[in-house]
Amino acid sequence: MVYSALDEEFAAPILDAFERSTDHETSVIGKFDVESTKTVGLVNRIIAEKDAPVCDLFWNNEIMHTVRLQKLGLLEKRSWNVDPGWPTDMIASDGSWCGFAARARVLLVNTDRIQDATEYPDSVADLADEKWQGQCAMARPLFGTTATHFAVLREIQGREATLKLLSQIRDNAVILSGNKQVAQAVSAGTVAWGLTDTDDAVIERDLGRSVAIVYPDQSSDQPGTLRIPNTIAVLKNAPHSVAAGLLADYLVRPETEDRLAMGDSSQLPLFRGSKFPPRVLPETPVRWMQANFENAANDWEAWASELNELGLGK
């Protein structure tokens, strides 16, 4: 039994391919929650079932909720058969999850509104620049990948500095409900640019909209662009732990990453020898942020309360 927060259209064909690879000796039942509840609904189900697990393997696309399950002790510690060069921040310190096939946090620019490429914003901090008052957008930082992004920045830049930045962004930028809405607002020209994810950004570009994708914070004195991976985790006391382990190893293979890289969401392989670089990547190498997702998940309730006090929770 697989609980998958990755959309069924992307995950189901890969799970079916695993079944075929075992000559159907192992069958996979996928549970895909509805879009409105998605990751949170699946995580809450896993927590509710902790005394009698139903799920064997959790495929998540929002890593902070995977770390939440890790900290609750609900994930099995294991070794992962991945490339020796796998990024260290993409495997749990205790082996309870493995990250793969990431999305990046990028700036999407409307090229009709900003026609000179030298004028493009190049940092997440530009969301607080008065030059862009009311012309830039971001999703609420209490949910999804935006929540993860600023929790990671809190660990890198410090709590007070990050709260100050968020306060300035609140007063300067348009705050929307999600990353998809940000990408659509940029595409429509409602705002000049916004912070979103590569999967939402590349959709607008593929539709032929007047947009450009910018990988932010590339200077040596900046933190780099954040990658947020899919994660795979086997549940502790899973009813079918052996089969779940086989599927876990199958999913983190380079072939799976390449398949997701070629898909509509153009996900980013972590395997250095990937044969199919995703079309969303720029021609020049990207400087990636080093993220400690486990530390970023600490004190989440207190952090969320502070963001609510800033007026960023609703």
Salt bridges, closest charged atoms under 4 A:
ASP7 OD1 - LYS38 NZ 2.70
GLU19 OE1 - HIS24 ND1 3.64
GLU35 OE1 - LYS38 NZ 3.52
ASP51 OD1 - LYS50 NZ 3.69
ASP56 OD2 - HIS240 ND1 3.01
ASP83 OD2 - ARG272 NE 3.56
GLU119 OE1 - LYS131 NZ 3.26
GLU155 OE2 - ARG154 NE 3.11
ASP171 OD1 - ARG170 NE 2.94
ASP197 OD2 - ARG103 NH1 3.52
ASP197 OD1 - ARG105 NH1 2.84
ASP199 OD2 - ARG103 NH1 3.57
GLU204 OE1 - ARG209 NE 3.98
ASP206 OD2 - ARG279 NH2 2.78
ASP249 OD1 - ARG78 NH1 3.33
GLU255 OE1 - ARG253 NH1 3.93
GLU306 OE1 - ARG159 NH2 2.65
